[in-house]
Every structure is written in C-alpha cells, then in structure tokens.
Amino acid sequence: MPIKESYEKALRRAVETAPYYQLLQITLDQIDEGFARFRMPFRKELTQAYGVVHGGAITSLADTAVAFALMTMIQPGERVTTAEFKINFLSSVHSGEMIGEARIVNKGRRLVMADMEVKKEDGQLIAKGMGT
C-alpha cells in the first residue's frame, strides 16, 4: 500500500540530509508501507584489505532498509531503533551497485520483525538477515 506523498518526501529528505547516508552514498529507491529499497554504489573506500566491500557497509545498507520500512508503519512522535540483528553473508562485492531491501514481517506493540536482503544489480544475493 502506498504511503502519503508528503511523508515519502519527508523520508527521502531524511535520507538525503543524514551525514552517515551521505558518507556511504546510500539513496532511497522505493518505499511503501512496510517495505523499503535502498541503493549503495561500490566504492574503493568501502573495501577491506582484500578489496571487497566490508561487511559493515553491507550491514549498514540492510539496517537502513529495515529502519525505513518500519518508519512507514509508526505513529507521529514514535522512533525506531535496532534491538537485534542477524545477517548472513553469501557473496562478496567487487564492483557495481548494491540493493538493500527490507519487509516488515510482524509488527507488535513494541517489537517488530523484519526480513532483509542485499543483492547485486544482477539479482545475486549478497546477504540475508532478520532484524528486530
């Protein structure tokens, strides 16, 4: 279900102005109720000693998608934070763009469970996880 256009604009503005997202060059691609898709380009600055994207950068992309998917389902004045996070890395990234998607699986009164994936442009799965 689509969210209000004004709220989508506010969420996009939040992404565009957040220093951490600017640092990682994370951009919001798509957002709907309970769903978010973000993109992050490969950059040499994100690599570790073996020349592949560091798991922390990949995790940041996934966590961002979870947070924004949930932001589409909260009330004004409520805030979100990650309580627990599990991620499995399935392939390395040497180039291209990474796409992080998250879907809210269950929303309780205080805790939410979300499913997340990070893929390469060609759809190959980089990482899969769950967040609370």
Residue, then its C-alpha position, 0 to 999 in steps of 0.5 A: m500500500p502506498i504511503k502519503e506523498s508528503y511523508e515519502k518526501a519527508l523520508r527521502r529528505a531524511v535520507e538525503t540530509a543524514p551525514y552517515y547516508q551521505l558518507l556511504q552514498i546510500t539513496l532511497d529507491q522505493i518505499d511503501e508501507g512496510f517495505a523499503r529499497f535502498r541503493m549503495p554504489f561500490r566504492k574503493e573506500l568501502t573495501q577491506a584489505y582484500g578489496v571487497v566491500h566490508g561487511g559493515a557497509i553491507t550491514s549498514l545498507a540492510d539496517t537502513a532498509v529495515a529502519f525505513a520500512l518500519m518508519t512507514m508503519i509508526q505513529p507521529g512522535e514514535r522512533v525506531t531503533t535496532a534491538e537485534f540483528k542477524i545477517n548472513f553473508l553469501s557473496s562478496v562485492h567487487s564492483g557495481e551497485m548494491i540493493g538493500e531491501a527490507r519487509i516488515v514481517n510482524k509488527g507488535r506493540r513494541l517489537v517488530m520483525a523484519d526480513m532483509e536482503v542485499k543483492k547485486e544489480d544482477g539479482q545475486l544475493i549478497a546477504k540475508g538477515m532478520g532484524t528486530 
